[in-house]
């Protein structure tokens, strides 16, 4: 399955400067059982109403459960949550 985390930063430029460290954080999810891939996509739009970053994860349903309970997930929310204006989560096949 695919698990997408789509975020809009409060400050786009500051948020996008964090992409390398966010990428390094999410690379650690590859050590979790059932997580098969992680790709980060930065926006190419200058439009104000667009989101800035999409984190795409390929995983099994068990991998999603492992991610939800992981230290990476807790760290992501604790460290970056206050920097986000909004966030959308989308799961699909």
N, C-alpha and C positions, 0 to 999 in steps of 0.2 A: 504494500500500500504506500501511498504518498501522504506525507504530513507536511503542511505548509504553515509557516509562521510568517505573517506579513505585517511589517511594522512601519509606522510613521513616527519619526523622531520629533521631539519638540523643537530641536535645533538641527536642521538637516545637515549642515556642514559638519558640525561637531559629531553628530551621530555617524556620518559616513566615515569620518576619521577613525572610528572605533571598529570598522568592519574587519581589519586584520585580526584584532584580538578576539572579536566575536567568532570569527572563522576558526581560530585556534581553539577556542572553547568548544565549539560544536564538533570539531575533529575528534575530541575525546569521546563523543558518543559512539564512535565506531568501535570502541572497546566493549560496548554493551551488547549482550546477546540479542539478536534480531535486528540490529541497526546495520543496514547494508551500504548506505551512502548518505552524504551530506553535500549540498551545493548551495552557495550563497549567490544571490542575484541582486546587484545594485540597480537602482533606477537609472534610466537614461532620459528621464523627463524633467523639465524645469517647471512643469505645471504645479501650482500650489496645492491642488486637490489630489495629488498622487502620493502613494506610499513610497517609502525610500528603500526598503530592504525586504527581500523575500528569502527565507531560509527553507530550503526544500530537503526533506529527509525521506529516504526510501527505507522502509522497515516493515517488519511483520506486526500483526496486532500485539504479540507479546513484546516486541521491541518498543512499541509505543508505550506500553505499560512500564517497561524498564526505564525508558526515558522520563516518563512522568514522575517516577519515584527516585530519579538519579540526583546526585550532587550537582551535575552539570545544569539540570533544569532548575534546581533551587538557586544556584549561583546566578544563572541567567536572570531569573526573576528578581533576586535581591539586588543585583548590581546594575542592571539595565532597565528595570521596570519603571523607575522614576524618570527616565530619560525619554520615555515613549509618550507621544500624544495619543496614539491609538494602536491597537493590535487586533489582527484577525487570525483565527486558527481555522484551517480547512483541511479535511481528510478526504481522500478518495482512492479509488483503485488505479 
